[in-house]
Amino acid sequence: MILVIAEKPSVSKSIAKVIGANTRKDGYMEGNGYLVSWCLGHLAEYVEPNDYDEKVETL
């Protein structure tokens, strides 16, 4: 099985449709060797340059 995690349910439904994960389960879609699930909210966010290195200042 391959796990695919999307940012929100609507995106996961679109991905699941394309890859053939057509069986809806509780919190995920399954099929064709895939599990497609989702989170609620952003999976990643930008980090300020000085968070990487204090020598770098933001403008």
N, CA, C and O atoms as a GROMACS GRO file, in nm:
protein
  236
    1MET      N    1   0.083  -0.119   0.000
    1MET     CA    2   0.000   0.000   0.000
    1MET      C    3   0.087   0.124   0.000
    1MET      O    4   0.194   0.128   0.061
    2ILE      N    5   0.040   0.225  -0.069
    2ILE     CA    6   0.104   0.356  -0.072
    2ILE      C    7   0.011   0.455  -0.004
    2ILE      O    8  -0.107   0.463  -0.039
    3LEU      N    9   0.063   0.530   0.093
    3LEU     CA   10  -0.016   0.629   0.164
    3LEU      C   11   0.004   0.766   0.100
    3LEU      O   12   0.117   0.810   0.079
    4VAL      N   13  -0.105   0.832   0.069
    4VAL     CA   14  -0.103   0.968   0.016
    4VAL      C   15  -0.179   1.055   0.116
    4VAL      O   16  -0.293   1.025   0.152
    5ILE      N   17  -0.115   1.163   0.161
    5ILE     CA   18  -0.179   1.254   0.256
    5ILE      C   19  -0.198   1.388   0.188
    5ILE      O   20  -0.102   1.448   0.139
    6ALA      N   21  -0.321   1.435   0.187
    6ALA     CA   22  -0.354   1.564   0.126
    6ALA      C   23  -0.386   1.665   0.235
    6ALA      O   24  -0.407   1.629   0.351
    7GLU      N   25  -0.388   1.792   0.196
    7GLU     CA   26  -0.410   1.899   0.293
    7GLU      C   27  -0.553   1.904   0.345
    7GLU      O   28  -0.576   1.938   0.461
    8LYS      N   29  -0.649   1.870   0.260
    8LYS     CA   30  -0.789   1.878   0.302
    8LYS      C   31  -0.871   1.774   0.227
    8LYS      O   32  -0.827   1.722   0.125
    9PRO      N   33  -0.991   1.744   0.276
    9PRO     CA   34  -1.072   1.638   0.216
    9PRO      C   35  -1.102   1.656   0.067
    9PRO      O   36  -1.100   1.558  -0.008
   10SER      N   37  -1.128   1.777   0.023
   10SER     CA   38  -1.160   1.796  -0.119
   10SER      C   39  -1.043   1.761  -0.210
   10SER      O   40  -1.061   1.706  -0.318
   11VAL      N   41  -0.922   1.793  -0.165
   11VAL     CA   42  -0.803   1.758  -0.244
   11VAL      C   43  -0.783   1.607  -0.244
   11VAL      O   44  -0.750   1.549  -0.348
   12SER      N   45  -0.802   1.543  -0.130
   12SER     CA   46  -0.785   1.398  -0.123
   12SER      C   47  -0.886   1.326  -0.212
   12SER      O   48  -0.853   1.224  -0.272
   13LYS      N   49  -1.008   1.377  -0.220
   13LYS     CA   50  -1.109   1.315  -0.306
   13LYS      C   51  -1.068   1.324  -0.453
   13LYS      O   52  -1.088   1.230  -0.530
   14SER      N   53  -1.010   1.437  -0.492
   14SER     CA   54  -0.964   1.452  -0.631
   14SER      C   55  -0.849   1.358  -0.661
   14SER      O   56  -0.846   1.294  -0.766
   15ILE      N   57  -0.754   1.348  -0.568
   15ILE     CA   58  -0.641   1.257  -0.586
   15ILE      C   59  -0.690   1.113  -0.592
   15ILE      O   60  -0.648   1.037  -0.679
   16ALA      N   61  -0.778   1.076  -0.500
   16ALA     CA   62  -0.829   0.939  -0.495
   16ALA      C   63  -0.899   0.901  -0.625
   16ALA      O   64  -0.885   0.788  -0.672
   17LYS      N   65  -0.973   0.993  -0.681
   17LYS     CA   66  -1.043   0.965  -0.807
   17LYS      C   67  -0.944   0.935  -0.919
   17LYS      O   68  -0.965   0.842  -0.998
   18VAL      N   69  -0.836   1.013  -0.925
   18VAL     CA   70  -0.737   0.995  -1.032
   18VAL      C   71  -0.661   0.864  -1.018
   18VAL      O   72  -0.635   0.796  -1.118
   19ILE      N   73  -0.626   0.826  -0.895
   19ILE     CA   74  -0.544   0.705  -0.876
   19ILE      C   75  -0.627   0.580  -0.852
   19ILE      O   76  -0.571   0.471  -0.836
   20GLY      N   77  -0.758   0.592  -0.849
   20GLY     CA   78  -0.844   0.475  -0.840
   20GLY      C   79  -0.871   0.426  -0.699
   20GLY      O   80  -0.905   0.309  -0.680
   21ALA      N   81  -0.856   0.512  -0.600
   21ALA     CA   82  -0.891   0.475  -0.463
   21ALA      C   83  -1.038   0.512  -0.441
   21ALA      O   84  -1.068   0.621  -0.394
   22ASN      N   85  -1.127   0.422  -0.477
   22ASN     CA   86  -1.269   0.454  -0.485
   22ASN      C   87  -1.353   0.408  -0.366
   22ASN      O   88  -1.472   0.439  -0.361
   23THR      N   89  -1.295   0.336  -0.272
   23THR     CA   90  -1.370   0.286  -0.158
   23THR      C   91  -1.353   0.380  -0.040
   23THR      O   92  -1.242   0.398   0.010
   24ARG      N   93  -1.462   0.440   0.005
   24ARG     CA   94  -1.456   0.534   0.116
   24ARG      C   95  -1.457   0.458   0.248
   24ARG      O   96  -1.541   0.371   0.270
   25LYS      N   97  -1.364   0.491   0.334
   25LYS     CA   98  -1.355   0.436   0.469
   25LYS      C   99  -1.369   0.550   0.568
   25LYS      O  100  -1.392   0.664   0.528
   26ASP      N  101  -1.355   0.522   0.697
   26ASP     CA  102  -1.366   0.624   0.801
   26ASP      C  103  -1.235   0.704   0.808
   26ASP      O  104  -1.141   0.660   0.874
   27GLY      N  105  -1.228   0.818   0.741
   27GLY     CA  106  -1.110   0.904   0.743
   27GLY      C  107  -1.012   0.883   0.629
   27GLY      O  108  -0.905   0.944   0.629
   28TYR      N  109  -1.046   0.799   0.534
   28TYR     CA  110  -0.958   0.779   0.419
   28TYR      C  111  -1.033   0.711   0.304
   28TYR      O  112  -1.143   0.659   0.321
   29MET      N  113  -0.970   0.715   0.188
   29MET     CA  114  -1.018   0.644   0.069
   29MET      C  115  -0.919   0.533   0.040
   29MET      O  116  -0.799   0.549   0.066
   30GLU      N  117  -0.967   0.422  -0.013
   30GLU     CA  118  -0.880   0.307  -0.036
   30GLU      C  119  -0.910   0.245  -0.172
   30GLU      O  120  -1.023   0.246  -0.220
   31GLY      N  121  -0.804   0.191  -0.234
   31GLY     CA  122  -0.822   0.117  -0.359
   31GLY      C  123  -0.701   0.126  -0.448
   31GLY      O  124  -0.623   0.220  -0.440
   32ASN      N  125  -0.687   0.027  -0.534
   32ASN     CA  126  -0.580   0.024  -0.634
   32ASN      C  127  -0.440   0.033  -0.571
   32ASN      O  128  -0.348   0.086  -0.632
   33GLY      N  129  -0.425  -0.018  -0.448
   33GLY     CA  130  -0.296  -0.016  -0.381
   33GLY      C  131  -0.264   0.113  -0.307
   33GLY      O  132  -0.150   0.135  -0.266
   34TYR      N  133  -0.364   0.199  -0.290
   34TYR     CA  134  -0.344   0.330  -0.225
   34TYR      C  135  -0.438   0.350  -0.106
   34TYR      O  136  -0.550   0.299  -0.105
   35LEU      N  137  -0.390   0.423  -0.009
   35LEU     CA  138  -0.471   0.481   0.097
   35LEU      C  139  -0.455   0.631   0.082
   35LEU      O  140  -0.342   0.681   0.079
   36VAL      N  141  -0.564   0.703   0.073
   36VAL     CA  142  -0.559   0.848   0.058
   36VAL      C  143  -0.631   0.909   0.177
   36VAL      O  144  -0.751   0.887   0.197
   37SER      N  145  -0.559   0.987   0.256
   37SER     CA  146  -0.617   1.050   0.372
   37SER      C  147  -0.590   1.199   0.367
   37SER      O  148  -0.529   1.248   0.272
   38TRP      N  149  -0.635   1.272   0.467
   38TRP     CA  150  -0.623   1.417   0.466
   38TRP      C  151  -0.602   1.470   0.607
   38TRP      O  152  -0.629   1.402   0.706
   39CYS      N  153  -0.555   1.590   0.612
   39CYS     CA  154  -0.541   1.665   0.736
   39CYS      C  155  -0.637   1.783   0.729
   39CYS      O  156  -0.698   1.807   0.625
   40LEU      N  157  -0.649   1.854   0.834
   40LEU     CA  158  -0.727   1.977   0.833
   40LEU      C  159  -0.633   2.090   0.867
   40LEU      O  160  -0.587   2.101   0.981
   41GLY      N  161  -0.604   2.174   0.771
   41GLY     CA  162  -0.508   2.283   0.790
   41GLY      C  163  -0.386   2.262   0.703
   41GLY      O  164  -0.377   2.166   0.627
   42HIS      N  165  -0.293   2.353   0.716
   42HIS     CA  166  -0.173   2.349   0.633
   42HIS      C  167  -0.076   2.243   0.681
   42HIS      O  168  -0.057   2.224   0.801
   43LEU      N  169  -0.013   2.173   0.587
   43LEU     CA  170   0.086   2.073   0.620
   43LEU      C  171   0.224   2.134   0.639
   43LEU      O  172   0.309   2.078   0.708
   44ALA      N  173   0.246   2.248   0.578
   44ALA     CA  174   0.376   2.315   0.587
   44ALA      C  175   0.354   2.465   0.588
   44ALA      O  176   0.250   2.514   0.544
   45GLU      N  177   0.451   2.537   0.637
   45GLU     CA  178   0.443   2.682   0.635
   45GLU      C  179   0.582   2.739   0.613
   45GLU      O  180   0.683   2.672   0.635
   46TYR      N  181   0.586   2.863   0.569
   46TYR     CA  182   0.714   2.930   0.548
   46TYR      C  183   0.779   2.962   0.681
   46TYR      O  184   0.712   2.990   0.780
   47VAL      N  185   0.911   2.956   0.681
   47VAL     CA  186   0.988   2.991   0.800
   47VAL      C  187   1.075   3.111   0.765
   47VAL      O  188   1.133   3.117   0.656
   48GLU      N  189   1.083   3.205   0.856
   48GLU     CA  190   1.165   3.324   0.834
   48GLU      C  191   1.313   3.286   0.825
   48GLU      O  192   1.357   3.194   0.894
   49PRO      N  193   1.389   3.354   0.739
   49PRO     CA  194   1.531   3.320   0.722
   49PRO      C  195   1.610   3.319   0.852
   49PRO      O  196   1.697   3.234   0.871
   50ASN      N  197   1.581   3.412   0.943
   50ASN     CA  198   1.659   3.416   1.067
   50ASN      C  199   1.626   3.296   1.158
   50ASN      O  200   1.698   3.272   1.254
   51ASP      N  201   1.519   3.222   1.131
   51ASP     CA  202   1.493   3.098   1.204
   51ASP      C  203   1.590   2.988   1.164
   51ASP      O  204   1.615   2.896   1.242
   52TYR      N  205   1.646   2.996   1.043
   52TYR     CA  206   1.747   2.904   0.999
   52TYR      C  207   1.885   2.941   1.053
   52TYR      O  208   1.962   2.856   1.098
   53ASP      N  209   1.912   3.070   1.048
   53ASP     CA  210   2.044   3.120   1.090
   53ASP      C  211   2.025   3.262   1.143
   53ASP      O  212   1.976   3.349   1.071
   54GLU      N  213   2.065   3.285   1.266
   54GLU     CA  214   2.047   3.416   1.328
   54GLU      C  215   2.125   3.527   1.258
   54GLU      O  216   2.094   3.645   1.274
   55LYS      N  217   2.226   3.490   1.179
   55LYS     CA  218   2.303   3.589   1.106
   55LYS      C  219   2.224   3.653   0.992
   55LYS      O  220   2.259   3.759   0.941
   56VAL      N  221   2.118   3.586   0.952
   56VAL     CA  222   2.036   3.635   0.842
   56VAL      C  223   1.918   3.713   0.902
   56VAL      O  224   1.841   3.659   0.982
   57GLU      N  225   1.905   3.837   0.862
   57GLU     CA  226   1.794   3.919   0.913
   57GLU      C  227   1.690   3.936   0.806
   57GLU      O  228   1.722   3.946   0.688
   58THR      N  229   1.564   3.939   0.847
   58THR     CA  230   1.457   3.967   0.751
   58THR      C  231   1.449   4.117   0.728
   58THR      O  232   1.488   4.197   0.813
   59LEU      N  233   1.398   4.153   0.614
   59LEU     CA  234   1.386   4.296   0.581
   59LEU      C  235   1.269   4.360   0.647
   59LEU      O  236   1.245   4.479   0.629
   0.00000   0.00000   0.00000
